[in-house]
């Protein structure tokens, strides 16, 4: 076993900062999306609901009925072009 001699509080802080940087960099790599090469930005549930001018409850209902979405763990994201194509394919109900 190697003996480590700590000479100052500044040195301890330096080592802690280095360890934290390494761990944060590793965590950032683990949380990146599997395929970040989308041609357009991914939209959140709130963003796509605001764009479509519908509530989050209505959005969830449409997702249950097949509205295309991308699930990344617990996150649900949307490509606007896929959502618009999905809505065009489905006929709108009008009374």
ZIKA-V43081 format. One record per residue. N is the residue number from 1. RES is the residue in one letter. PHI is phi in whole degrees, 0 to 359 (999 if undefined). PSI is psi in whole degrees, -180 to 180 (* if undefined). D_CENTER is the distance of its C-alpha to the mean C-alpha in Angstrom with 1 decimal. Layout:
BEGIN
{{N/RES/PHI/PSI/D_CENTER} {N/RES/PHI/PSI/D_CENTER}}
END
This chain:
BEGIN
{{1/X/999/142/43.0} {2/X/272/139/42.5} {3/X/267/129/43.7} {4/X/249/128/41.5} {5/X/253/120/43.3} {6/X/265/124/41.4} {7/X/262/-28/43.2} {8/X/204/163/41.4} {9/X/294/-34/38.7} {10/X/298/-39/37.2} {11/X/293/-40/36.8} {12/X/299/-46/35.0} {13/X/300/-39/32.5} {14/X/298/-46/32.1} {15/X/296/-41/31.3} {16/X/297/-43/28.9} {17/X/300/-43/27.0} {18/X/297/-44/26.9} {19/X/296/-44/25.7} {20/X/298/-43/22.9} {21/X/300/-45/21.8} {22/X/298/-45/21.9} {23/X/292/-39/19.9} {24/X/293/-38/17.1} {25/X/295/-42/17.0} {26/X/295/-42/16.9} {27/X/294/-37/14.1} {28/X/296/-38/12.0} {29/X/293/-35/12.9} {30/X/287/-26/12.0} {31/X/265/-1/8.3} {32/X/289/147/7.8} {33/X/300/153/6.8} {34/X/297/-39/10.2} {35/X/226/88/11.3} {36/X/278/13/10.1} {37/X/267/39/13.5} {38/X/284/143/12.9} {39/X/288/-22/15.8} {40/X/231/160/14.1} {41/X/289/150/11.0} {42/X/277/139/8.3} {43/X/253/146/9.1} {44/X/279/174/8.1} {45/X/301/-45/10.9} {46/X/297/-42/12.9} {47/X/294/-45/12.9} {48/X/288/-35/14.1} {49/X/295/-42/16.5} {50/X/295/-41/17.9} {51/X/297/-43/18.4} {52/X/278/-9/20.2} {53/X/59/49/22.0} {54/X/229/164/21.4} {55/X/280/166/20.5} {56/X/294/-31/17.5} {57/X/294/-44/20.2} {58/X/295/-39/21.3} {59/X/299/-44/17.8} {60/X/297/-39/17.5} {61/X/298/-43/21.1} {62/X/291/-33/20.4} {63/X/295/-40/17.4} {64/X/296/-27/20.0} {65/X/267/8/22.4} {66/X/112/10/20.4} {67/X/298/128/18.2} {68/X/294/133/15.9} {69/X/213/165/12.2} {70/X/243/122/9.6} {71/X/258/125/8.7} {72/X/237/92/6.4} {73/X/67/-122/8.4} {74/X/270/-10/8.7} {75/X/278/145/5.8} {76/X/238/123/7.5} {77/X/234/161/7.0} {78/X/225/146/10.3} {79/X/261/125/12.5} {80/X/303/-41/15.3} {81/X/296/-39/17.9} {82/X/292/-40/17.2} {83/X/296/-46/17.3} {84/X/296/-40/20.5} {85/X/295/-40/22.0} {86/X/296/-37/21.3} {87/X/287/-33/23.0} {88/X/292/-37/25.9} {89/X/293/-28/26.6} {90/X/262/124/27.0} {91/X/292/141/30.1} {92/X/281/142/29.9} {93/X/272/125/32.1} {94/X/233/133/34.6} {95/X/287/*/37.4}}
END
